[in-house]
């Protein structure tokens, strides 16, 4: 077996263990929130996420999780799953309420998690640095193309 095949097998085994952990946490949280209807709730991996730990599609009842980030920080699995699943359940209870409103905060407290809007997971090695334009600075306009007569006349 080549080194690459061994690495791939190790990665697949680690992902399978992580998947089992997420499924166990999912069931544990739904058991705590016992009165909630499980129908229509699902989760999946989204490998395109970079620094976002998870994302909730509240209308669909779907949670997407970042497999790379959670594989590097398995201690954060419960917090991330609780955060995103609470969004779905809070939307079912109070669809007009803000994303991190009182219903969401109450759900987080009920499972013993801090009701924080953002995670504090180290993403330094996953982040892609983007050059951002300073606030208030307009983008450079494309050079104006002048017509033949304007060039000839020096306008």
N, C-alpha and C positions, 0 to 999 in steps of 0.2 A: 504494500500500500504506500502510495507516495505521501509526502509531507502535506501537500495541498489537500489530498483526500482525507487525511487524518484531521487536519484543521477544519475542513468542511463538516466532517462527522461530529467533531467536538462542538462546533457552532450549532449544528442541528439538534444535538442532545441538550445543549444549554437552552436553546429556544423552546424545546419541548418541556423542559423543567419550568421555565418561566411561564409558559402557557398554562401548565397545571396550577402554578401559583396564582395566576390571574383568575382562573376559573374558580379556585377555592375562595379567593377573596371576594369575587363577584357573588358567589352563593352566600358567603358569610354576611355580606352587607345587605343583601336582599332579605336574609333571615332577620336581621336587626330591624329593618324597615318592613316588618311583617305584613302590614296592611296594604302594601303596594302590589299592584297587578304586574306580574312578570311578562305578560304578553307584549310582544313587540319590542322587547329590550334585547339588544345584542351588542357584542363587541368584536373588534377585529384589529389586526395589526395594520399600521400604515407606515411602511418604511420610508416614505417621502418626508415625514416629519423630521426636522433637524433638531431644534432646541425646544420645541413644544413637546411636553410630556404626553399630552393627550388632547383629544378634541371631542366634544359632544355635539351630535346632530340631534337637537332636542325634539324636533318634529317627527323624526324617524325613530327616535329611541335608540340611536346607534352611538356607540362610543368607539373611537379610534385611538389606539395607543402606539407610542413610539417604541419599537422593539430594541433599537440600539441603546437608547437612553435608559430604559428599564433594565436591560441586561447588565449595564454597567453599574446601576444603582438599584439592586433588587429590594433594598430596604424601603424604597419609595413607592413600591407597587401599591400598597394598601391606600396610601394617601392619594395617589393619582387616580386610581379606580374609584375611590369614594368621591373625589372631587367631580369627576366627569359623570358618574352615575347619578350623583345628587342633582346635577344640572337637568338631566332627563326627567327625574322624578319631580323636581321643583316645577318644571315647565308643565307637567301633567296637573299638578295641584293648583298652580297659579300662573297661567300662561302669560298674563300681562305684567307680571312682576319682573324686575331687573334680574340679570343673570346671577349676580351674587347678592340677591335680596334676602329678606328675612326668612323665607321658606327654605332657600338653599342653605343659609347659615344654620338654621335649626336642624336640618338633615345632617349636616357635617358634625354638629355638636352631639347629635344622637348616637353617632358611631365613634365618638371619641377623637375626632380629627379637628385640627385647628381650621377655622373657616377663613383661610387665606385665598386671595384671588390668584396668586402666582406661586410657582414652586421655587424652592431654593436649592435646586440640584445643580451641581457644577457641570456646566456645559461648555467649558473652555475649549476642549478638544473637538467638539462637534460644531461649534459656531462657525459660520462663514462670515468673515468680516466684509461688510459692504461699505463702500465709500458713500457717505451721505452728504448731500448739499446742506450747507448751514441754513438754519431757519431764516426765512425772509429773503433769500437770494434766489432770484428767478433763474431758470435754466437758460443756458446760452441759446440765443436764437440761431437758427441755421443761416448761413450767409445768404444775403439776398441776391437772387439771380436777376441780373439786369438784362434787358433786351438788347438787341443789336444797335438800335438807334440811340439808346441811352449810353451805351459804351462809346459809340462813335462821337457823340456830342459831349462826352465827359460828365454826364450827370451822375 
